Amino acid sequence: MRRLAPVALFSITVIWGWTFVLVTEGMELVGPFTFLAARFALAFLLLALLLPIA
């Protein structure tokens, strides 16, 4: 378990850093409001699938 911690931290850091590149690229393709609307819509759909109301 202790050997996986550095790998996990490195992986999370790489993914977190890569999101800055993705956001920058996305903002160049569409406007900021469209980009935010798409992000929130995607988050809503994923949460609606993962947490259905009983």
mmCIF entry with sequence, helices, sheets and N, C-alpha, C, O atoms, coordinates in Angstrom:
data_MODEL
# 
_entry.id   MODEL 
# 
_entity.id                         1 
_entity.type                       polymer 
_entity.pdbx_number_of_molecules   1 
# 
_entity_poly.entity_id                      1 
_entity_poly.type                           'polypeptide(L)' 
_entity_poly.nstd_linkage                   no 
_entity_poly.nstd_monomer                   no 
_entity_poly.pdbx_seq_one_letter_code       MRRLAPVALFSITVIWGWTFVLVTEGMELVGPFTFLAARFALAFLLLALLLPIA 
_entity_poly.pdbx_seq_one_letter_code_can   MRRLAPVALFSITVIWGWTFVLVTEGMELVGPFTFLAARFALAFLLLALLLPIA 
_entity_poly.pdbx_strand_id                 A 
# 
loop_
_entity_poly_seq.entity_id 
_entity_poly_seq.num 
_entity_poly_seq.mon_id 
_entity_poly_seq.hetero 
1 1  MET n 
1 2  ARG n 
1 3  ARG n 
1 4  LEU n 
1 5  ALA n 
1 6  PRO n 
1 7  VAL n 
1 8  ALA n 
1 9  LEU n 
1 10 PHE n 
1 11 SER n 
1 12 ILE n 
1 13 THR n 
1 14 VAL n 
1 15 ILE n 
1 16 TRP n 
1 17 GLY n 
1 18 TRP n 
1 19 THR n 
1 20 PHE n 
1 21 VAL n 
1 22 LEU n 
1 23 VAL n 
1 24 THR n 
1 25 GLU n 
1 26 GLY n 
1 27 MET n 
1 28 GLU n 
1 29 LEU n 
1 30 VAL n 
1 31 GLY n 
1 32 PRO n 
1 33 PHE n 
1 34 THR n 
1 35 PHE n 
1 36 LEU n 
1 37 ALA n 
1 38 ALA n 
1 39 ARG n 
1 40 PHE n 
1 41 ALA n 
1 42 LEU n 
1 43 ALA n 
1 44 PHE n 
1 45 LEU n 
1 46 LEU n 
1 47 LEU n 
1 48 ALA n 
1 49 LEU n 
1 50 LEU n 
1 51 LEU n 
1 52 PRO n 
1 53 ILE n 
1 54 ALA n 
# 
_struct_asym.id          A 
_struct_asym.entity_id   1 
# 
loop_
_struct_conf.conf_type_id 
_struct_conf.id 
_struct_conf.pdbx_PDB_helix_id 
_struct_conf.beg_label_comp_id 
_struct_conf.beg_label_asym_id 
_struct_conf.beg_label_seq_id 
_struct_conf.pdbx_beg_PDB_ins_code 
_struct_conf.end_label_comp_id 
_struct_conf.end_label_asym_id 
_struct_conf.end_label_seq_id 
_struct_conf.pdbx_end_PDB_ins_code 
_struct_conf.beg_auth_comp_id 
_struct_conf.beg_auth_asym_id 
_struct_conf.beg_auth_seq_id 
_struct_conf.end_auth_comp_id 
_struct_conf.end_auth_asym_id 
_struct_conf.end_auth_seq_id 
_struct_conf.pdbx_PDB_helix_class 
_struct_conf.details 
_struct_conf.pdbx_PDB_helix_length 
HELX_P HELX_P1 AA1 LEU A 4  ? LEU A 29 ? LEU A 4  LEU A 29 1 ? 26 
HELX_P HELX_P2 AA2 PRO A 32 ? LEU A 50 ? PRO A 32 LEU A 50 1 ? 19 
# 
_struct_conf_type.id          HELX_P 
_struct_conf_type.criteria    ? 
_struct_conf_type.reference   ? 
# 
loop_
_atom_site.group_PDB 
_atom_site.id 
_atom_site.type_symbol 
_atom_site.label_atom_id 
_atom_site.label_alt_id 
_atom_site.label_comp_id 
_atom_site.label_asym_id 
_atom_site.label_entity_id 
_atom_site.label_seq_id 
_atom_site.pdbx_PDB_ins_code 
_atom_site.Cartn_x 
_atom_site.Cartn_y 
_atom_site.Cartn_z 
_atom_site.occupancy 
_atom_site.B_iso_or_equiv 
_atom_site.pdbx_formal_charge 
_atom_site.auth_seq_id 
_atom_site.auth_comp_id 
_atom_site.auth_asym_id 
_atom_site.auth_atom_id 
_atom_site.pdbx_PDB_model_num 
ATOM 1   N N  . MET A 1 1  ? 0.819   -1.188 0.000   1.00 0.00 ? 1  MET A N  1 
ATOM 2   C CA . MET A 1 1  ? 0.000   0.000  0.000   1.00 0.00 ? 1  MET A CA 1 
ATOM 3   C C  . MET A 1 1  ? 0.868   1.260  0.000   1.00 0.00 ? 1  MET A C  1 
ATOM 4   O O  . MET A 1 1  ? 0.544   2.230  -0.684  1.00 0.00 ? 1  MET A O  1 
ATOM 5   N N  . ARG A 1 2  ? 1.941   1.255  0.742   1.00 0.00 ? 2  ARG A N  1 
ATOM 6   C CA . ARG A 1 2  ? 2.794   2.435  0.822   1.00 0.00 ? 2  ARG A CA 1 
ATOM 7   C C  . ARG A 1 2  ? 3.527   2.698  -0.486  1.00 0.00 ? 2  ARG A C  1 
ATOM 8   O O  . ARG A 1 2  ? 3.888   3.839  -0.777  1.00 0.00 ? 2  ARG A O  1 
ATOM 9   N N  . ARG A 1 3  ? 3.751   1.646  -1.280  1.00 0.00 ? 3  ARG A N  1 
ATOM 10  C CA . ARG A 1 3  ? 4.430   1.838  -2.554  1.00 0.00 ? 3  ARG A CA 1 
ATOM 11  C C  . ARG A 1 3  ? 3.516   2.512  -3.576  1.00 0.00 ? 3  ARG A C  1 
ATOM 12  O O  . ARG A 1 3  ? 3.991   3.171  -4.501  1.00 0.00 ? 3  ARG A O  1 
ATOM 13  N N  . LEU A 1 4  ? 2.222   2.348  -3.408  1.00 0.00 ? 4  LEU A N  1 
ATOM 14  C CA . LEU A 1 4  ? 1.276   2.950  -4.342  1.00 0.00 ? 4  LEU A CA 1 
ATOM 15  C C  . LEU A 1 4  ? 1.043   4.436  -4.096  1.00 0.00 ? 4  LEU A C  1 
ATOM 16  O O  . LEU A 1 4  ? 0.595   5.145  -4.997  1.00 0.00 ? 4  LEU A O  1 
ATOM 17  N N  . ALA A 1 5  ? 1.338   4.913  -2.906  1.00 0.00 ? 5  ALA A N  1 
ATOM 18  C CA . ALA A 1 5  ? 1.068   6.311  -2.570  1.00 0.00 ? 5  ALA A CA 1 
ATOM 19  C C  . ALA A 1 5  ? 1.814   7.283  -3.482  1.00 0.00 ? 5  ALA A C  1 
ATOM 20  O O  . ALA A 1 5  ? 1.178   8.196  -4.008  1.00 0.00 ? 5  ALA A O  1 
ATOM 21  N N  . PRO A 1 6  ? 3.120   7.143  -3.703  1.00 0.00 ? 6  PRO A N  1 
ATOM 22  C CA . PRO A 1 6  ? 3.804   8.091  -4.605  1.00 0.00 ? 6  PRO A CA 1 
ATOM 23  C C  . PRO A 1 6  ? 3.272   8.026  -6.036  1.00 0.00 ? 6  PRO A C  1 
ATOM 24  O O  . PRO A 1 6  ? 3.159   9.051  -6.708  1.00 0.00 ? 6  PRO A O  1 
ATOM 25  N N  . VAL A 1 7  ? 2.948   6.829  -6.495  1.00 0.00 ? 7  VAL A N  1 
ATOM 26  C CA . VAL A 1 7  ? 2.405   6.685  -7.852  1.00 0.00 ? 7  VAL A CA 1 
ATOM 27  C C  . VAL A 1 7  ? 1.042   7.355  -7.941  1.00 0.00 ? 7  VAL A C  1 
ATOM 28  O O  . VAL A 1 7  ? 0.749   8.038  -8.922  1.00 0.00 ? 7  VAL A O  1 
ATOM 29  N N  . ALA A 1 8  ? 0.214   7.168  -6.930  1.00 0.00 ? 8  ALA A N  1 
ATOM 30  C CA . ALA A 1 8  ? -1.110  7.790  -6.911  1.00 0.00 ? 8  ALA A CA 1 
ATOM 31  C C  . ALA A 1 8  ? -0.996  9.312  -6.868  1.00 0.00 ? 8  ALA A C  1 
ATOM 32  O O  . ALA A 1 8  ? -1.706  10.007 -7.594  1.00 0.00 ? 8  ALA A O  1 
ATOM 33  N N  . LEU A 1 9  ? -0.114  9.828  -6.028  1.00 0.00 ? 9  LEU A N  1 
ATOM 34  C CA . LEU A 1 9  ? 0.072   11.277 -5.953  1.00 0.00 ? 9  LEU A CA 1 
ATOM 35  C C  . LEU A 1 9  ? 0.579   11.848 -7.267  1.00 0.00 ? 9  LEU A C  1 
ATOM 36  O O  . LEU A 1 9  ? 0.121   12.903 -7.705  1.00 0.00 ? 9  LEU A O  1 
ATOM 37  N N  . PHE A 1 10 ? 1.518   11.160 -7.895  1.00 0.00 ? 10 PHE A N  1 
ATOM 38  C CA . PHE A 1 10 ? 2.039   11.622 -9.177  1.00 0.00 ? 10 PHE A CA 1 
ATOM 39  C C  . PHE A 1 10 ? 0.951   11.599 -10.241 1.00 0.00 ? 10 PHE A C  1 
ATOM 40  O O  . PHE A 1 10 ? 0.836   12.533 -11.035 1.00 0.00 ? 10 PHE A O  1 
ATOM 41  N N  . SER A 1 11 ? 0.159   10.542 -10.260 1.00 0.00 ? 11 SER A N  1 
ATOM 42  C CA . SER A 1 11 ? -0.908  10.425 -11.248 1.00 0.00 ? 11 SER A CA 1 
ATOM 43  C C  . SER A 1 11 ? -1.949  11.531 -11.075 1.00 0.00 ? 11 SER A C  1 
ATOM 44  O O  . SER A 1 11 ? -2.391  12.135 -12.053 1.00 0.00 ? 11 SER A O  1 
ATOM 45  N N  . ILE A 1 12 ? -2.328  11.784 -9.851  1.00 0.00 ? 12 ILE A N  1 
ATOM 46  C CA . ILE A 1 12 ? -3.302  12.839 -9.581  1.00 0.00 ? 12 ILE A CA 1 
ATOM 47  C C  . ILE A 1 12 ? -2.750  14.196 -9.972  1.00 0.00 ? 12 ILE A C  1 
ATOM 48  O O  . ILE A 1 12 ? -3.476  15.025 -10.521 1.00 0.00 ? 12 ILE A O  1 
ATOM 49  N N  . THR A 1 13 ? -1.476  14.435 -9.698  1.00 0.00 ? 13 THR A N  1 
ATOM 50  C CA . THR A 1 13 ? -0.846  15.701 -10.061 1.00 0.00 ? 13 THR A CA 1 
ATOM 51  C C  . THR A 1 13 ? -0.810  15.887 -11.573 1.00 0.00 ? 13 THR A C  1 
ATOM 52  O O  . THR A 1 13 ? -1.073  16.982 -12.071 1.00 0.00 ? 13 THR A O  1 
ATOM 53  N N  . VAL A 1 14 ? -0.489  14.829 -12.300 1.00 0.00 ? 14 VAL A N  1 
ATOM 54  C CA . VAL A 1 14 ? -0.456  14.915 -13.767 1.00 0.00 ? 14 VAL A CA 1 
ATOM 55  C C  . VAL A 1 14 ? -1.856  15.196 -14.315 1.00 0.00 ? 14 VAL A C  1 
ATOM 56  O O  . VAL A 1 14 ? -2.017  16.046 -15.190 1.00 0.00 ? 14 VAL A O  1 
ATOM 57  N N  . ILE A 1 15 ? -2.865  14.493 -13.810 1.00 0.00 ? 15 ILE A N  1 
ATOM 58  C CA . ILE A 1 15 ? -4.233  14.706 -14.276 1.00 0.00 ? 15 ILE A CA 1 
ATOM 59  C C  . ILE A 1 15 ? -4.688  16.126 -13.942 1.00 0.00 ? 15 ILE A C  1 
ATOM 60  O O  . ILE A 1 15 ? -5.285  16.798 -14.783 1.00 0.00 ? 15 ILE A O  1 
ATOM 61  N N  . TRP A 1 16 ? -4.414  16.581 -12.736 1.00 0.00 ? 16 TRP A N  1 
ATOM 62  C CA . TRP A 1 16 ? -4.812  17.928 -12.320 1.00 0.00 ? 16 TRP A CA 1 
ATOM 63  C C  . TRP A 1 16 ? -4.120  18.980 -13.179 1.00 0.00 ? 16 TRP A C  1 
ATOM 64  O O  . TRP A 1 16 ? -4.755  19.948 -13.596 1.00 0.00 ? 16 TRP A O  1 
ATOM 65  N N  . GLY A 1 17 ? -2.848  18.809 -13.446 1.00 0.00 ? 17 GLY A N  1 
ATOM 66  C CA . GLY A 1 17 ? -2.122  19.752 -14.289 1.00 0.00 ? 17 GLY A CA 1 
ATOM 67  C C  . GLY A 1 17 ? -2.620  19.731 -15.728 1.00 0.00 ? 17 GLY A C  1 
ATOM 68  O O  . GLY A 1 17 ? -2.681  20.776 -16.376 1.00 0.00 ? 17 GLY A O  1 
ATOM 69  N N  . TRP A 1 18 ? -2.972  18.562 -16.232 1.00 0.00 ? 18 TRP A N  1 
ATOM 70  C CA . TRP A 1 18 ? -3.439  18.448 -17.611 1.00 0.00 ? 18 TRP A CA 1 
ATOM 71  C C  . TRP A 1 18 ? -4.783  19.137 -17.804 1.00 0.00 ? 18 TRP A C  1 
ATOM 72  O O  . TRP A 1 18 ? -5.101  19.566 -18.913 1.00 0.00 ? 18 TRP A O  1 
ATOM 73  N N  . THR A 1 19 ? -5.580  19.252 -16.736 1.00 0.00 ? 19 THR A N  1 
ATOM 74  C CA . THR A 1 19 ? -6.873  19.915 -16.888 1.00 0.00 ? 19 THR A CA 1 
ATOM 75  C C  . THR A 1 19 ? -6.698  21.388 -17.246 1.00 0.00 ? 19 THR A C  1 
ATOM 76  O O  . THR A 1 19 ? -7.563  21.953 -17.915 1.00 0.00 ? 19 THR A O  1 
ATOM 77  N N  . PHE A 1 20 ? -5.615  22.023 -16.826 1.00 0.00 ? 20 PHE A N  1 
ATOM 78  C CA . PHE A 1 20 ? -5.385  23.412 -17.203 1.00 0.00 ? 20 PHE A CA 1 
ATOM 79  C C  . PHE A 1 20 ? -5.207  23.533 -18.711 1.00 0.00 ? 20 PHE A C  1 
ATOM 80  O O  . PHE A 1 20 ? -5.702  24.479 -19.324 1.00 0.00 ? 20 PHE A O  1 
ATOM 81  N N  . VAL A 1 21 ? -4.508  22.585 -19.303 1.00 0.00 ? 21 VAL A N  1 
ATOM 82  C CA . VAL A 1 21 ? -4.333  22.573 -20.753 1.00 0.00 ? 21 VAL A CA 1 
ATOM 83  C C  . VAL A 1 21 ? -5.676  22.349 -21.440 1.00 0.00 ? 21 VAL A C  1 
ATOM 84  O O  . VAL A 1 21 ? -5.997  23.032 -22.413 1.00 0.00 ? 21 VAL A O  1 
ATOM 85  N N  . LEU A 1 22 ? -6.457  21.401 -20.942 1.00 0.00 ? 22 LEU A N  1 
ATOM 86  C CA . LEU A 1 22 ? -7.755  21.114 -21.544 1.00 0.00 ? 22 LEU A CA 1 
ATOM 87  C C  . LEU A 1 22 ? -8.706  22.302 -21.456 1.00 0.00 ? 22 LEU A C  1 
ATOM 88  O O  . LEU A 1 22 ? -9.421  22.595 -22.414 1.00 0.00 ? 22 LEU A O  1 
ATOM 89  N N  . VAL A 1 23 ? -8.718  22.979 -20.326 1.00 0.00 ? 23 VAL A N  1 
ATOM 90  C CA . VAL A 1 23 ? -9.591  24.145 -20.168 1.00 0.00 ? 23 VAL A CA 1 
ATOM 91  C C  . VAL A 1 23 ? -9.152  25.262 -21.111 1.00 0.00 ? 23 VAL A C  1 
ATOM 92  O O  . VAL A 1 23 ? -9.992  25.919 -21.725 1.00 0.00 ? 23 VAL A O  1 
ATOM 93  N N  . THR A 1 24 ? -7.861  25.479 -21.228 1.00 0.00 ? 24 THR A N  1 
ATOM 94  C CA . THR A 1 24 ? -7.361  26.511 -22.132 1.00 0.00 ? 24 THR A CA 1 
ATOM 95  C C  . THR A 1 24 ? -7.740  26.204 -23.578 1.00 0.00 ? 24 THR A C  1 
ATOM 96  O O  . THR A 1 24 ? -8.183  27.088 -24.311 1.00 0.00 ? 24 THR A O  1 
ATOM 97  N N  . GLU A 1 25 ? -7.565  24.954 -23.982 1.00 0.00 ? 25 GLU A N  1 
ATOM 98  C CA . GLU A 1 25 ? -7.940  24.549 -25.342 1.00 0.00 ? 25 GLU A CA 1 
ATOM 99  C C  . GLU A 1 25 ? -9.447  24.690 -25.556 1.00 0.00 ? 25 GLU A C  1 
ATOM 100 O O  . GLU A 1 25 ? -9.885  25.163 -26.604 1.00 0.00 ? 25 GLU A O  1 
ATOM 101 N N  . GLY A 1 26 ? -10.226 24.286 -24.578 1.00 0.00 ? 26 GLY A N  1 
ATOM 102 C CA . GLY A 1 26 ? -11.671 24.377 -24.695 1.00 0.00 ? 26 GLY A CA 1 
ATOM 103 C C  . GLY A 1 26 ? -12.164 25.811 -24.775 1.00 0.00 ? 26 GLY A C  1 
ATOM 104 O O  . GLY A 1 26 ? -13.109 26.109 -25.506 1.00 0.00 ? 26 GLY A O  1 
ATOM 105 N N  . MET A 1 27 ? -11.529 26.693 -24.029 1.00 0.00 ? 27 MET A N  1 
ATOM 106 C CA . MET A 1 27 ? -11.924 28.095 -24.049 1.00 0.00 ? 27 MET A CA 1 
ATOM 107 C C  . MET A 1 27 ? -11.590 28.747 -25.382 1.00 0.00 ? 27 MET A C  1 
ATOM 108 O O  . MET A 1 27 ? -12.253 29.706 -25.777 1.00 0.00 ? 27 MET A O  1 
ATOM 109 N N  . GLU A 1 28 ? -10.582 28.250 -26.080 1.00 0.00 ? 28 GLU A N  1 
ATOM 110 C CA . GLU A 1 28 ? -10.252 28.803 -27.389 1.00 0.00 ? 28 GLU A CA 1 
ATOM 111 C C  . GLU A 1 28 ? -11.254 28.351 -28.449 1.00 0.00 ? 28 GLU A C  1 
ATOM 112 O O  . GLU A 1 28 ? -11.506 29.077 -29.410 1.00 0.00 ? 28 GLU A O  1 
ATOM 113 N N  . LEU A 1 29 ? -11.825 27.164 -28.285 1.00 0.00 ? 29 LEU A N  1 
ATOM 114 C CA . LEU A 1 29 ? -12.759 26.643 -29.275 1.00 0.00 ? 29 LEU A CA 1 
ATOM 115 C C  . LEU A 1 29 ? -14.145 27.260 -29.152 1.00 0.00 ? 29 LEU A C  1 
ATOM 116 O O  . LEU A 1 29 ? -14.773 27.578 -30.162 1.00 0.00 ? 29 LEU A O  1 
ATOM 117 N N  . VAL A 1 30 ? -14.626 27.431 -27.933 1.00 0.00 ? 30 VAL A N  1 
ATOM 118 C CA . VAL A 1 30 ? -15.954 28.002 -27.694 1.00 0.00 ? 30 VAL A CA 1 
ATOM 119 C C  . VAL A 1 30 ? -15.803 29.122 -26.669 1.00 0.00 ? 30 VAL A C  1 
ATOM 120 O O  . VAL A 1 30 ? -14.754 29.273 -26.043 1.00 0.00 ? 30 VAL A O  1 
ATOM 121 N N  . GLY A 1 31 ? -16.848 29.889 -26.511 1.00 0.00 ? 31 GLY A N  1 
ATOM 122 C CA . GLY A 1 31 ? -16.818 30.984 -25.541 1.00 0.00 ? 31 GLY A CA 1 
ATOM 123 C C  . GLY A 1 31 ? -16.877 30.473 -24.112 1.00 0.00 ? 31 GLY A C  1 
ATOM 124 O O  . GLY A 1 31 ? -17.161 29.298 -23.875 1.00 0.00 ? 31 GLY A O  1 
ATOM 125 N N  . PRO A 1 32 ? -16.611 31.355 -23.162 1.00 0.00 ? 32 PRO A N  1 
ATOM 126 C CA . PRO A 1 32 ? -16.578 30.926 -21.758 1.00 0.00 ? 32 PRO A CA 1 
ATOM 127 C C  . PRO A 1 32 ? -17.938 30.462 -21.241 1.00 0.00 ? 32 PRO A C  1 
ATOM 128 O O  . PRO A 1 32 ? -18.002 29.512 -20.461 1.00 0.00 ? 32 PRO A O  1 
ATOM 129 N N  . PHE A 1 33 ? -19.024 31.109 -21.658 1.00 0.00 ? 33 PHE A N  1 
ATOM 130 C CA . PHE A 1 33 ? -20.340 30.716 -21.160 1.00 0.00 ? 33 PHE A CA 1 
ATOM 131 C C  . PHE A 1 33 ? -20.762 29.363 -21.725 1.00 0.00 ? 33 PHE A C  1 
ATOM 132 O O  . PHE A 1 33 ? -21.352 28.549 -21.015 1.00 0.00 ? 33 PHE A O  1 
ATOM 133 N N  . THR A 1 34 ? -20.463 29.124 -22.995 1.00 0.00 ? 34 THR A N  1 
ATOM 134 C CA . THR A 1 34 ? -20.779 27.837 -23.598 1.00 0.00 ? 34 THR A CA 1 
ATOM 135 C C  . THR A 1 34 ? -19.960 26.732 -22.950 1.00 0.00 ? 34 THR A C  1 
ATOM 136 O O  . THR A 1 34 ? -20.471 25.644 -22.687 1.00 0.00 ? 34 THR A O  1 
ATOM 137 N N  . PHE A 1 35 ? -18.683 27.015 -22.694 1.00 0.00 ? 35 PHE A N  1 
ATOM 138 C CA . PHE A 1 35 ? -17.807 26.032 -22.061 1.00 0.00 ? 35 PHE A CA 1 
ATOM 139 C C  . PHE A 1 35 ? -18.295 25.688 -20.661 1.00 0.00 ? 35 PHE A C  1 
ATOM 140 O O  . PHE A 1 35 ? -18.348 24.514 -20.296 1.00 0.00 ? 35 PHE A O  1 
ATOM 141 N N  . LEU A 1 36 ? -18.650 26.690 -19.881 1.00 0.00 ? 36 LEU A N  1 
ATOM 142 C CA . LEU A 1 36 ? -19.153 26.439 -18.527 1.00 0.00 ? 36 LEU A CA 1 
ATOM 143 C C  . LEU A 1 36 ? -20.492 25.709 -18.558 1.00 0.00 ? 36 LEU A C  1 
ATOM 144 O O  . LEU A 1 36 ? -20.732 24.816 -17.746 1.00 0.00 ? 36 LEU A O  1 
ATOM 145 N N  . ALA A 1 37 ? -21.362 26.086 -19.492 1.00 0.00 ? 37 ALA A N  1 
ATOM 146 C CA . ALA A 1 37 ? -22.653 25.409 -19.600 1.00 0.00 ? 37 ALA A CA 1 
ATOM 147 C C  . ALA A 1 37 ? -22.454 23.933 -19.927 1.00 0.00 ? 37 ALA A C  1 
ATOM 148 O O  . ALA A 1 37 ? -23.142 23.078 -19.368 1.00 0.00 ? 37 ALA A O  1 
ATOM 149 N N  . ALA A 1 38 ? -21.522 23.625 -20.823 1.00 0.00 ? 38 ALA A N  1 
ATOM 150 C CA . ALA A 1 38 ? -21.256 22.229 -21.172 1.00 0.00 ? 38 ALA A CA 1 
ATOM 151 C C  . ALA A 1 38 ? -20.684 21.472 -19.979 1.00 0.00 ? 38 ALA A C  1 
ATOM 152 O O  . ALA A 1 38 ? -21.060 20.325 -19.736 1.00 0.00 ? 38 ALA A O  1 
ATOM 153 N N  . ARG A 1 39 ? -19.784 22.097 -19.236 1.00 0.00 ? 39 ARG A N  1 
ATOM 154 C CA . ARG A 1 39 ? -19.208 21.443 -18.048 1.00 0.00 ? 39 ARG A CA 1 
ATOM 155 C C  . ARG A 1 39 ? -20.270 21.148 -17.003 1.00 0.00 ? 39 ARG A C  1 
ATOM 156 O O  . ARG A 1 39 ? -20.308 20.052 -16.444 1.00 0.00 ? 39 ARG A O  1 
ATOM 157 N N  . PHE A 1 40 ? -21.136 22.124 -16.737 1.00 0.00 ? 40 PHE A N  1 
ATOM 158 C CA . PHE A 1 40 ? -22.171 21.917 -15.727 1.00 0.00 ? 40 PHE A CA 1 
ATOM 159 C C  . PHE A 1 40 ? -23.203 20.907 -16.194 1.00 0.00 ? 40 PHE A C  1 
ATOM 160 O O  . PHE A 1 40 ? -23.697 20.113 -15.392 1.00 0.00 ? 40 PHE A O  1 
ATOM 161 N N  . ALA A 1 41 ? -23.539 20.922 -17.480 1.00 0.00 ? 41 ALA A N  1 
ATOM 162 C CA . ALA A 1 41 ? -24.494 19.947 -18.001 1.00 0.00 ? 41 ALA A CA 1 
ATOM 163 C C  . ALA A 1 41 ? -23.926 18.532 -17.895 1.00 0.00 ? 41 ALA A C  1 
ATOM 164 O O  . ALA A 1 41 ? -24.635 17.606 -17.501 1.00 0.00 ? 41 ALA A O  1 
ATOM 165 N N  . LEU A 1 42 ? -22.665 18.364 -18.242 1.00 0.00 ? 42 LEU A N  1 
ATOM 166 C CA . LEU A 1 42 ? -22.025 17.057 -18.127 1.00 0.00 ? 42 LEU A CA 1 
ATOM 167 C C  . LEU A 1 42 ? -21.975 16.602 -16.668 1.00 0.00 ? 42 LEU A C  1 
ATOM 168 O O  . LEU A 1 42 ? -22.250 15.439 -16.371 1.00 0.00 ? 42 LEU A O  1 
ATOM 169 N N  . ALA A 1 43 ? -21.629 17.507 -15.765 1.00 0.00 ? 43 ALA A N  1 
ATOM 170 C CA . ALA A 1 43 ? -21.594 17.155 -14.346 1.00 0.00 ? 43 ALA A CA 1 
ATOM 171 C C  . ALA A 1 43 ? -22.983 16.771 -13.843 1.00 0.00 ? 43 ALA A C  1 
ATOM 172 O O  . ALA A 1 43 ? -23.124 15.820 -13.073 1.00 0.00 ? 43 ALA A O  1 
ATOM 173 N N  . PHE A 1 44 ? -24.002 17.500 -14.273 1.00 0.00 ? 44 PHE A N  1 
ATOM 174 C CA . PHE A 1 44 ? -25.372 17.181 -13.860 1.00 0.00 ? 44 PHE A CA 1 
ATOM 175 C C  . PHE A 1 44 ? -25.778 15.797 -14.351 1.00 0.00 ? 44 PHE A C  1 
ATOM 176 O O  . PHE A 1 44 ? -26.346 15.008 -13.596 1.00 0.00 ? 44 PHE A O  1 
ATOM 177 N N  . LEU A 1 45 ? -25.487 15.503 -15.617 1.00 0.00 ? 45 LEU A N  1 
ATOM 178 C CA . LEU A 1 45 ? -25.864 14.202 -16.164 1.00 0.00 ? 45 LEU A CA 1 
ATOM 179 C C  . LEU A 1 45 ? -25.145 13.054 -15.453 1.00 0.00 ? 45 LEU A C  1 
ATOM 180 O O  . LEU A 1 45 ? -25.752 12.024 -15.162 1.00 0.00 ? 45 LEU A O  1 
ATOM 181 N N  . LEU A 1 46 ? -23.861 13.235 -15.178 1.00 0.00 ? 46 LEU A N  1 
ATOM 182 C CA . LEU A 1 46 ? -23.118 12.192 -14.468 1.00 0.00 ? 46 LEU A CA 1 
ATOM 183 C C  . LEU A 1 46 ? -23.643 11.985 -13.060 1.00 0.00 ? 46 LEU A C  1 
ATOM 184 O O  . LEU A 1 46 ? -23.776 10.848 -12.606 1.00 0.00 ? 46 LEU A O  1 
ATOM 185 N N  . LEU A 1 47 ? -23.943 13.076 -12.364 1.00 0.00 ? 47 LEU A N  1 
ATOM 186 C CA . LEU A 1 47 ? -24.485 12.953 -11.014 1.00 0.00 ? 47 LEU A CA 1 
ATOM 187 C C  . LEU A 1 47 ? -25.893 12.360 -11.029 1.00 0.00 ? 47 LEU A C  1 
ATOM 188 O O  . LEU A 1 47 ? -26.252 11.594 -10.135 1.00 0.00 ? 47 LEU A O  1 
ATOM 189 N N  . ALA A 1 48 ? -26.687 12.706 -12.031 1.00 0.00 ? 48 ALA A N  1 
ATOM 190 C CA . ALA A 1 48 ? -28.033 12.142 -12.122 1.00 0.00 ? 48 ALA A CA 1 
ATOM 191 C C  . ALA A 1 48 ? -27.975 10.639 -12.354 1.00 0.00 ? 48 ALA A C  1 
ATOM 192 O O  . ALA A 1 48 ? -28.831 9.904  -11.862 1.00 0.00 ? 48 ALA A O  1 
ATOM 193 N N  . LEU A 1 49 ? -26.977 10.178 -13.095 1.00 0.00 ? 49 LEU A N  1 
ATOM 194 C CA . LEU A 1 49 ? -26.829 8.745  -13.313 1.00 0.00 ? 49 LEU A CA 1 
ATOM 195 C C  . LEU A 1 49 ? -26.290 8.027  -12.071 1.00 0.00 ? 49 LEU A C  1 
ATOM 196 O O  . LEU A 1 49 ? -26.693 6.902  -11.774 1.00 0.00 ? 49 LEU A O  1 
ATOM 197 N N  . LEU A 1 50 ? -25.392 8.676  -11.360 1.00 0.00 ? 50 LEU A N  1 
ATOM 198 C CA . LEU A 1 50 ? -24.776 8.039  -10.195 1.00 0.00 ? 50 LEU A CA 1 
ATOM 199 C C  . LEU A 1 50 ? -25.659 8.128  -8.941  1.00 0.00 ? 50 LEU A C  1 
ATOM 200 O O  . LEU A 1 50 ? -25.613 7.243  -8.087  1.00 0.00 ? 50 LEU A O  1 
ATOM 201 N N  . LEU A 1 51 ? -26.440 9.168  -8.835  1.00 0.00 ? 51 LEU A N  1 
ATOM 202 C CA . LEU A 1 51 ? -27.243 9.361  -7.625  1.00 0.00 ? 51 LEU A CA 1 
ATOM 203 C C  . LEU A 1 51 ? -28.727 9.526  -7.985  1.00 0.00 ? 51 LEU A C  1 
ATOM 204 O O  . LEU A 1 51 ? -29.278 10.619 -7.860  1.00 0.00 ? 51 LEU A O  1 
ATOM 205 N N  . PRO A 1 52 ? -29.361 8.452  -8.425  1.00 0.00 ? 52 PRO A N  1 
ATOM 206 C CA . PRO A 1 52 ? -30.775 8.583  -8.793  1.00 0.00 ? 52 PRO A CA 1 
ATOM 207 C C  . PRO A 1 52 ? -31.641 8.857  -7.559  1.00 0.00 ? 52 PRO A C  1 
ATOM 208 O O  . PRO A 1 52 ? -31.351 8.387  -6.459  1.00 0.00 ? 52 PRO A O  1 
ATOM 209 N N  . ILE A 1 53 ? -32.688 9.614  -7.768  1.00 0.00 ? 53 ILE A N  1 
ATOM 210 C CA . ILE A 1 53 ? -33.616 9.914  -6.675  1.00 0.00 ? 53 ILE A CA 1 
ATOM 211 C C  . ILE A 1 53 ? -34.578 8.740  -6.523  1.00 0.00 ? 53 ILE A C  1 
ATOM 212 O O  . ILE A 1 53 ? -35.246 8.341  -7.477  1.00 0.00 ? 53 ILE A O  1 
ATOM 213 N N  . ALA A 1 54 ? -34.638 8.196  -5.315  1.00 0.00 ? 54 ALA A N  1 
ATOM 214 C CA . ALA A 1 54 ? -35.483 7.017  -5.079  1.00 0.00 ? 54 ALA A CA 1 
ATOM 215 C C  . ALA A 1 54 ? -36.902 7.389  -4.777  1.00 0.00 ? 54 ALA A C  1 
ATOM 216 O O  . ALA A 1 54 ? -37.737 6.512  -4.555  1.00 0.00 ? 54 ALA A O  1 
# 
